[in-house]
Amino acid sequence: MTLSIWRYSHFVLALVSSLFLLVAAITGVILAIEPIAHQAKGYDVRKLDGISLGTTIGVVKENYDEVFALEVTTAGFVKAAVLTSEMETQDVYIDALTGETLAIVQERPAIYSFATNLHRSLFLKTLGRVFVGIIAFLLLAIAVTGFLLLIQRQGGLRKIFARVHKDYPELRYHVVLSRWFIIPIIIIAFTGVYLSAEKFELIPSPETELVEYTSQDDAVRYDRVTEIPFFKETMLSEVREVAFPFSSDPEEYYEIALSDKEVYVNQATGEIVRSTTYPFIEAVSKISWVLHTGEGTVLWSIVLLLASISILYFMYSGCVMSIKRLSKKGRTLKMPDKDDCEYIILVGSETGTSHSYARALYQDLTAGGKNVFMTMLNTYSAFAKAQHIIIFTSTYGEGEAPTNARKFIEKFKTISQPNEIAYAVVGFGSREYADYCKFAIQVDGLLQAQAGFIPQLPLHKIDNGDVAQIKEWGAQYGKRIGVTLPLDTKNKVKKAAALQDFKVLKRTQLNVDETFIITLQPVKKTSFISGDLLAIIPPDTTVARQYSIARVGDTIVLSVKKHSMGKGSSYLYSLNEGAIIKASIDENSHFHLPKKARQAVMIANGTGIAPFIGMLDTKAPTEFYVFWGSRTAASTALYDDYLLKKYATNPRVHFYKSHSREGDKQYVQDALRVRRDILLKVIEDKGVIMICGSLAMQNDVLDLLEETLSQYGTTDIASLKESGQLKTDCY
Ligand SMILES: Cc1cc2nc3c(=O)[nH]c(=O)nc-3n(C[C@H](O)[C@H](O)[C@H](O)COP(=O)(O)O)c2cc1C
């Protein structure tokens, strides 16, 4: 909430002030160049703290018939207003030690005068100055809110210079540049506000302190200014301006502006006759001026120049970011607060079927005027106003919960709802599995047994995402609550894949773990990729068994564990080279290696390595980190030709093997625990994490991932799943 307030303010402020800010930033860039170009002239030939005012006055008087004034500029140049031999008044830069003329002071280039006027007042005089003051204030507000957003994004003030998460370039460089220039921009804006306030006399200026001194009659009179102690002791570095006396009349004084005061000095005795100390506010004004203009300090001028350029970049990148954010907003659900909703939809989905129907339900209920909140089963909590809970969940593995629902049962037992709840559970599953909709059945049972939970409809099961079945439920439930629920989704109805012939090219013997590798080739040309499933119906059975495919060249490589009672594995093991079998390829797009992934962590145990054998066989420059757990070293020897030997010299493929029954007795999650840095790096670099193997292993790995992300990460499992950075295919 706080984050969105800051982001919203940052955006609105930037939008309102954008045009003026653009003018101020461009002119700021030009004006920042001026002190750099000026300093580059190099008339600061002497160190001013080693030359006395007396010396300079002496030499300049020797060189010119008449001198009216001296000025020590912020650039360290000494400027004199003199009368030349042609009786012309002229401003010249001089060598403070010799009085020699270094150059005639040129008129300020027109571009800088133009830029100054535009920068200060937009050529609108007082009104323009007011505008500019307001813009400076807005810039200050933008910079401060931006700073807060930066701290939030980087995870705290101390982590401001920590690694920036990879994102699209505009966002990434918005963050990178703001780390360097946010403070200079705050300084520019603050001093801009200050200078404007000062211009409009909004800053109280205290009276200056004037002290008059009476001169001593017996004071020593000197012939030469160089001999007068005051002039001998005052170094040029303390001097800002000197106005020379018009004549030798003792009533005519040197009027000298020093860094902290103004003094009138008797030209013959060196006595100070009058002194005016500047108030503190004067020093603040001076510092503000230097900080805002960079006058006299090349280094700061360069910082100001870069900061002004960065403001232009922030305006561009901020525009791109806002457009992206707004277009994304249109695509995502804008949900009310969970505690304001009467209807709660809880989802458990592995491959998105239940989720897409849940979204349709959300939209239908919302269109029917209900206040609805939708979340994952894992994020179950107490809902202040909830009266209806609808659960859409699939079943995975062997009758188990999908990843985003695996914590539900545990949480449900500890959380109580404030109101009585009317509930309905819809189970998504497949009759092909022995444990048809088992998880939904378990959830329904749990709710039934819970006091305060009243079933609104009995458990409804959906076989293979059947549209007619879900619509039927929609009609029944809609009737109960008086809302039409068409539950239309854009889900394509999956056609049952056609059976085709596959030839057995090779089948190995069983290894120590009773697993074998079988290589098949489609008889007719067919398209498939690693991660898809090969479905076979063993003789004398009606239910298909699916095996994860590794595509190696044009062949299908399956890694199978032979179960003594397993009809599918026994059938495959009975096949000899040359045999032809009927099977179909089921596309399993949720477990494909993303084409764009430049880094992938592949986590497997046992035969779960199968799809990865094929995914590694790519020409793409992906960096692979393969964590593979097996019981013993001997368990993996069977795969050496496909893995260790094949990629032995490939620097892109890194293997981390763990054995649970020998050596260190490590499980795959133990090996991952010590290489958490790899997980974090791959997530940060927008790579993918893929898990294939037993559900028990998957759960342990997800626990580790969750723990790792909560300690060091900037995201969570749900977001990784949503963005496709975490893919699981376990059984
Ligand atoms: C590896 C795997 C295991 C599955 N296990 C079961 C199961 O035990 N029981 C079941 O009814 N359905 C099982 N299914 C089928 C899914 O539950 C079904 O396809 C469901 O529509 C998926 O919904 P989702 O995309 O929302 O996760 C399994 C599917 C796969 C790919």
PDBQT file of the ligand as one rigid body, heavy atoms in Angstrom, charges set to zero:
ROOT
HETATM    1  C1  LIG A 801       2.278 -36.097 -13.568  1.00  0.00    +0.000 C 
HETATM    2  C2  LIG A 801       0.815 -36.000 -13.405  1.00  0.00    +0.000 A 
HETATM    3  C3  LIG A 801       0.213 -36.615 -12.324  1.00  0.00    +0.000 A 
HETATM    4  C4  LIG A 801      -1.164 -36.559 -12.163  1.00  0.00    +0.000 A 
HETATM    5  N1  LIG A 801      -1.738 -37.211 -11.114  1.00  0.00    +0.000 NA
HETATM    6  C5  LIG A 801      -3.085 -37.245 -11.007  1.00  0.00    +0.000 A 
HETATM    7  C6  LIG A 801      -3.709 -37.981  -9.977  1.00  0.00    +0.000 A 
HETATM    8  O1  LIG A 801      -3.076 -38.628  -9.149  1.00  0.00    +0.000 OA
HETATM    9  N2  LIG A 801      -5.067 -37.942  -9.889  1.00  0.00    +0.000 N 
HETATM   10  C7  LIG A 801      -5.815 -37.246 -10.786  1.00  0.00    +0.000 A 
HETATM   11  O2  LIG A 801      -7.038 -37.306 -10.688  1.00  0.00    +0.000 OA
HETATM   12  N3  LIG A 801      -5.257 -36.542 -11.785  1.00  0.00    +0.000 NA
HETATM   13  C8  LIG A 801      -3.906 -36.529 -11.921  1.00  0.00    +0.000 A 
HETATM   14  N4  LIG A 801      -3.339 -35.807 -12.934  1.00  0.00    +0.000 N 
HETATM   15  C9  LIG A 801      -4.189 -35.082 -13.881  1.00  0.00    +0.000 C 
HETATM   16  C10 LIG A 801      -4.366 -33.611 -13.532  1.00  0.00    +0.000 C 
HETATM   17  O3  LIG A 801      -4.898 -33.438 -12.240  1.00  0.00    +0.000 OA
HETATM   18  C11 LIG A 801      -5.322 -33.001 -14.516  1.00  0.00    +0.000 C 
HETATM   19  O4  LIG A 801      -4.684 -32.957 -15.786  1.00  0.00    +0.000 OA
HETATM   20  C12 LIG A 801      -5.810 -31.604 -14.151  1.00  0.00    +0.000 C 
HETATM   21  O5  LIG A 801      -6.774 -31.163 -15.102  1.00  0.00    +0.000 OA
HETATM   22  C13 LIG A 801      -4.671 -30.634 -14.135  1.00  0.00    +0.000 C 
HETATM   23  O6  LIG A 801      -5.158 -29.410 -13.644  1.00  0.00    +0.000 OA
HETATM   24  P1  LIG A 801      -4.148 -28.172 -13.394  1.00  0.00    +0.000 P 
HETATM   25  O7  LIG A 801      -3.657 -27.757 -14.751  1.00  0.00    +0.000 OA
HETATM   26  O8  LIG A 801      -5.006 -27.116 -12.809  1.00  0.00    +0.000 OA
HETATM   27  O9  LIG A 801      -3.077 -28.610 -12.506  1.00  0.00    +0.000 OA
HETATM   28  C14 LIG A 801      -1.968 -35.860 -13.096  1.00  0.00    +0.000 A 
HETATM   29  C15 LIG A 801      -1.352 -35.212 -14.176  1.00  0.00    +0.000 A 
HETATM   30  C16 LIG A 801       0.020 -35.301 -14.335  1.00  0.00    +0.000 A 
HETATM   31  C17 LIG A 801       0.646 -34.631 -15.530  1.00  0.00    +0.000 C 
ENDROOT
TORSDOF 0
